[in-house]
């Protein structure tokens, strides 16, 4: 979901139209405050990729300040921010990049290129979310299960694993089932891919 | 600066040694003078004494003479008396004898013989005188003589005959009995008149007085006595004591030699005074010398410590003196500069013509008193703007011996002037540019919005149409319509923005008038020169006389000239100083001869081809702070007049910008109206 934050209606409208023309789901907010309010309502760790498109200059909460708020909430990764800047705001924008913003575009910008980048951001965000999810699941594994996981990833057969760990094969199979369950995968291949 | 004063010994005023040297002669002189004063006084004193002594001696001698004479007479009379007593002498023989005595001794006035009864027996003169006719004093003396039986003199007295007389009574005794007397009478005056030699009487007044100083007789043949030298002697005669008073007629010594000495003394005083005056003069000179040396040292110190350079030249232009500040200014040693004739090593090559011109002006004496600005070249090659004041160097006889110049390094001043001017220019330019800048930034900002929106909508629409193409998904016509409607709205908005901004642009209606190229160039020359001086560029103009005028808007063409010259000057910033020359020439375009072509030629960095393409494009600038309007405006302005603006490379390096303007035909009588209309009478 692309979140467009700009105080100008024309900008919001045209960008929404642009996003729609690229098949990107988008929502627009007329101020940083509105966006933050909406953000609180959105569940954390939503599987969908997110992206925020901000104008640097806005009344009340400026784009920079809004980015600051996101970073403070630890959402910089899951809500990558792309800035829209005027000619004189480039240094400011560069600074935000250093602080973790995803990108910035100087006006007037190439619309499709912007949308391409938005898609990349969405993908990145999704990926990040997915990674986060994986991490959570990994954390849920017990230490024994972790050991088994490592051996599975090495491509070992259950028997070998049992021998290595000094447990019965049955136990290994049980662990395996739990791991798959917890990691929400069906096969070892999936597991491997997930953990790449 | 080397001191040219001769070394003089340190002359104190007055050092002890010097005072000693002066003291001795002064002392001797004083001694001399003292001696001279004392000597005459001493002499005078000596002379006085001498004279006195002489007088005394003479008086003594006179007294003795008188006495001897009287004594002789006494003896003669005594003898006569004796002979009378003896009976030898009587009658005529006596008379004869008495006669002879008187004759031989004029001092005796009369001799008479009296008998015992006092009756006259004989006399040497006719006076009949007897005892009773004698003066009382005489009778008294006679009685006393008789009593004492010795001859005696009487007191001076008058008897019947008249004058004062002194009688010498000689009593005659025969056998102890008084038998008569012989009386010799002296005139009181005769004693002095006859018995004192004339040479003594000549020099002295002699007086005969009695013991009580009662004057008997005075002889003053030589004159009255001066009472300076006097002497009194007693003249003791038998029975009579008189005083002989001599009184020299000579006054005190005249000091005639002393008069000479007085003159000498005067001269000595004069000498002393001269010595003193000389001493004072010498000291005054010393003081003057010291003051002069101080002055010179002070002046040298002044000249050496001046920040302003000083340069003296003789009438040929040869440098006779420079002060350290000048030498420092041009980075050369003083010795290297003094003695040189033009061209000078500190003359900047690009300004040589200017120097020569001014130099000949200086020689001709037509120099301006306000001073002039020019450029000098330091030994290390850098240029120094200077301000020079020249004035004639006149010696104390009023003759001109050269030129004196003071040179001030005005780099700092120029820098500040420049800064100020730049500020001014910026202020003025910004007033103009502000509008331009405002417009530009406003436009940029305002137009950004609608343009971005237009871009987004149209991109979106194109994307949609692609989709439709690819996925055969029917695009919602409504959304497309919406998009294009928005596009239209935004485009209109953009137009509106431009229109509203447009009202801020004050477009000056250009007016055209007949001007000559020379006038146009002259009117911007000051500004061009200023700009040129800032970058040490020399400007040369070459405008042949007799060019026809053009019909042009003054301000626009001035702007063109300013722009082109500024570009040319700025292009030569990094070029060697001797190449920094900007030329502005004008002439008729050979091809058509109806255009006047003005060329602005620089020897700067030139224009590379990639820049040349976009040279006249608006908003294209090679300068960091350039708006990029210059050349495009120039071209527009020139083309507005029906001319063209072109540029080409200068074969010597640099660029030549050329613009042409149609010349006003001589037979075209045109009048311009204030609104810019042009009416032609002979349409050609």
Interface residues (C-beta under 8 A of the other chain):
Chain A: X8 X10 X11 X13 X14 X15 X17 X18 X20 X21 X22 X23 X86 X87 X107 X108 X109 X111 X112 X115
Chain B: X444 X445 X448 X449 X450 X451 X452 X453 X455 X456 X457 X459 X460 X461 X462 X463 X464 X467 X479 X482 X483 X486 X490
